[in-house]
Amino acid sequence: MNGPRKTALVTGSSGGIGRAIATELARANFDVVIHYRTSRQKALETVRELEGLGVRGAALQADLTRPEEAEKLVFEAHHSFDGLGVLVNNVGNYTRKPLLETKLSEWHDILDSNLNATFYTCRSSIPLMREAGYGRIVNIGFAGAENLLARPGIVPYAIAKTGILILSRSLAKSEVKHGISVNVVAPGVIENSVSKPVDEIPAGRLGTLEEVTGAVLYFVRSSEYITGQTLEVAGGFNL
């Protein structure tokens, strides 16, 4: 197996959890490609911050609900620096409302931006990683998605994140022989979450961005022998 590539692509990384993950990867000495859909200025500011940490950074735009744009993003990221070695799929929209009040456009957007976008980038990245004999893919899930429970307020989101688990485990099984690991980090209620039901969290507090990024870095730094796993960062939420 060839040595690991140093370039990481983090989708949806101009702000929030994605930006925190990108920053942590830069501190770990990875060159980082920041992906954004509309927040160009925030993405450029993030790149400047990463470059201040002594690594190379780039900002690339794409609508990842479109397979052709996802493919273009992956190939541009691959050729930005020294070849794509790490992919973190963080992008994905969220909505909370009763199922029958969910518009068809919202249904499709949640599934497309979470599940389909993750599939599109994995589909384009894996051949490049196979060629290198190395790859680390970390997909961002949702704490409790392994528990097939009714979630009437977030049905399309829950379906999409459960699908990411099956997608990730399937890819993990097929790609480990190529030196590629595929794992899931599943945050619960984090400090920047839309809703913050602290009373439902056994730990009694919100999770931090640093706790999420630490879980991502764990999988990035591990060998391919650790694959197909889900690590919840949730303080006991949804157990």
C-alpha positions in Angstrom: 0.0 0.0 0.0 1.2 3.5 -0.9 1.7 6.1 1.8 -1.3 8.2 2.8 -2.2 11.3 0.8 -2.3 14.6 2.6 -5.3 16.3 1.0 -8.7 16.3 2.7 -12.0 17.4 1.3 -14.7 18.4 3.7 -18.1 19.1 2.3 -20.2 21.9 3.7 -17.3 23.3 5.5 -17.6 27.1 5.2 -19.1 27.1 8.7 -20.4 25.1 11.6 -19.3 21.5 12.2 -17.7 21.3 8.7 -15.5 24.3 9.4 -14.4 22.9 12.8 -13.5 19.5 11.1 -11.5 21.3 8.4 -9.6 23.3 11.0 -8.8 20.2 13.0 -7.5 18.4 9.9 -5.3 21.4 9.2 -3.9 21.3 12.7 -3.1 17.6 11.9 -1.1 18.8 8.9 -3.5 18.0 6.1 -4.0 20.3 3.2 -7.7 21.0 3.1 -10.3 21.7 0.4 -13.2 23.7 1.7 -16.5 23.0 -0.1 -19.4 25.5 -0.2 -22.6 26.0 -2.1 -23.4 29.6 -1.6 -21.2 31.0 1.2 -18.2 31.9 -0.9 -17.0 34.7 1.4 -17.1 32.5 4.5 -15.3 29.7 2.6 -12.5 32.1 1.6 -12.2 33.3 5.2 -11.9 29.7 6.3 -9.2 29.0 3.8 -7.2 32.0 5.1 -7.5 30.6 8.6 -6.2 27.2 7.5 -3.3 28.8 5.6 -2.5 30.6 8.9 -2.0 27.1 10.4 0.8 26.4 7.9 -1.1 24.2 5.4 -2.5 24.7 2.0 -6.2 25.4 1.5 -8.6 25.9 -1.4 -12.3 26.8 -1.7 -14.4 25.0 -4.3 -18.1 25.6 -5.1 -20.6 22.9 -5.9 -24.3 21.9 -5.6 -23.8 18.3 -4.3 -27.4 17.4 -5.0 -26.3 17.4 -8.7 -24.1 14.3 -9.5 -22.1 16.0 -12.2 -21.2 18.9 -9.8 -20.2 16.4 -7.1 -18.0 14.5 -9.5 -16.4 17.8 -10.6 -15.7 18.8 -7.0 -14.0 15.6 -6.2 -11.7 15.7 -9.2 -10.8 19.4 -8.6 -10.1 18.6 -5.0 -7.9 15.6 -6.1 -5.9 17.8 -8.4 -5.7 20.8 -6.0 -2.7 19.5 -4.1 -1.2 16.1 -3.6 -4.2 13.8 -4.4 -7.3 13.1 -2.4 -6.8 10.9 0.7 -9.5 12.0 3.1 -13.2 12.7 2.4 -15.5 14.0 5.1 -19.2 14.1 4.0 -20.7 16.8 6.3 -23.1 18.6 4.0 -26.8 18.1 4.5 -29.9 20.2 5.2 -32.3 19.7 8.1 -35.9 20.5 8.7 -38.3 19.8 11.6 -42.0 19.6 10.9 -44.9 17.0 10.8 -44.5 14.6 7.9 -47.8 15.6 6.1 -46.8 19.3 6.3 -43.5 18.5 4.6 -43.5 19.9 1.1 -42.3 17.6 -1.7 -39.5 20.0 -2.5 -38.4 19.7 1.2 -38.6 15.9 1.1 -36.4 15.8 -2.0 -34.0 18.4 -0.7 -33.3 16.6 2.6 -32.8 13.2 0.9 -30.7 14.7 -1.9 -28.5 16.9 0.3 -27.8 14.2 2.9 -28.0 10.7 1.4 -27.6 11.3 -2.3 -24.8 13.9 -2.0 -22.8 11.4 0.2 -23.3 8.7 -2.4 -22.2 11.0 -5.3 -18.9 12.1 -3.6 -18.1 8.5 -2.4 -18.8 7.2 -5.9 -16.3 9.7 -7.4 -13.7 9.5 -4.7 -13.3 5.7 -4.3 -11.7 5.0 -7.7 -9.0 7.7 -6.9 -8.4 6.2 -3.5 -8.2 2.7 -5.0 -5.5 3.8 -7.3 -3.5 5.2 -4.4 -4.2 2.2 -2.2 -5.3 4.5 0.6 -8.4 6.4 1.6 -10.3 7.5 4.7 -14.0 8.4 4.3 -15.9 9.7 7.3 -19.6 10.3 6.8 -21.6 12.5 9.3 -24.7 10.7 10.5 -27.2 11.2 13.3 -27.2 9.8 16.8 -29.8 7.1 17.2 -30.1 6.4 13.4 -29.3 2.8 14.2 -32.5 2.6 16.3 -35.4 2.2 13.9 -37.8 4.3 15.9 -40.6 6.6 14.8 -39.3 10.2 14.3 -42.4 12.1 13.2 -40.8 15.5 13.3 -37.8 14.7 11.1 -38.8 11.8 8.9 -36.9 12.6 5.7 -33.8 13.5 7.7 -33.9 10.3 9.7 -34.4 8.2 6.6 -31.5 9.9 4.9 -29.1 9.4 7.9 -30.2 5.7 8.3 -29.4 5.3 4.6 -25.9 6.7 5.2 -25.3 4.0 7.7 -26.2 1.3 5.2 -24.2 3.0 2.4 -21.2 3.4 4.7 -21.1 -0.2 5.9 -21.6 -1.5 2.4 -18.7 0.6 1.0 -16.6 -0.4 4.1 -17.0 -4.1 3.3 -16.1 -3.7 -0.4 -13.3 -1.2 -0.1 -11.2 -2.4 2.9 -9.2 -4.7 0.6 -8.1 -1.5 -1.3 -6.8 0.2 1.9 -9.9 2.4 2.2 -11.9 2.7 5.4 -15.5 4.1 5.6 -16.9 5.1 8.9 -19.7 7.2 10.4 -19.5 9.9 13.1 -23.0 10.4 14.5 -23.5 13.7 16.5 -26.4 14.1 18.9 -27.2 17.6 20.2 -24.2 19.8 19.6 -23.6 23.4 20.7 -24.6 24.7 17.2 -27.6 22.3 16.7 -30.9 23.8 15.6 -32.9 22.3 18.5 -31.3 21.8 21.9 -33.3 19.5 24.1 -30.8 19.4 26.9 -33.3 17.7 29.2 -33.3 14.6 27.0 -29.5 14.2 27.1 -28.3 11.8 29.9 -25.0 13.7 30.1 -26.9 16.9 30.9 -25.2 19.1 28.5 -24.6 19.9 24.8 -21.8 18.3 22.9 -18.9 20.5 21.7 -17.6 20.9 18.2 -14.2 19.7 19.5 -15.8 16.4 20.6 -17.2 15.9 17.1 -13.9 16.7 15.4 -12.0 14.4 17.7 -14.2 11.5 16.6 -13.6 12.4 12.9 -9.8 12.5 13.5 -9.9 9.2 15.3 -11.2 7.5 12.1 -8.9 9.5 9.8 -5.8 8.5 11.8 -6.8 4.8 12.3 -5.8 2.0 9.9 -8.2 0.6 7.4 -8.8 -2.3 9.8 -11.2 0.0 11.7 -14.0 0.3 9.2 -17.8 0.1 8.9 -18.1 1.6 12.4 -20.4 4.3 13.8 -19.2 6.5 16.6 -21.9 8.4 18.4 -21.0 11.8 19.9 -24.2 12.3 21.9 -23.8 12.0 25.7 -26.2 9.1 25.8 -28.9 10.8 23.6 -31.3 8.4 21.9 -30.1 5.3 23.7 
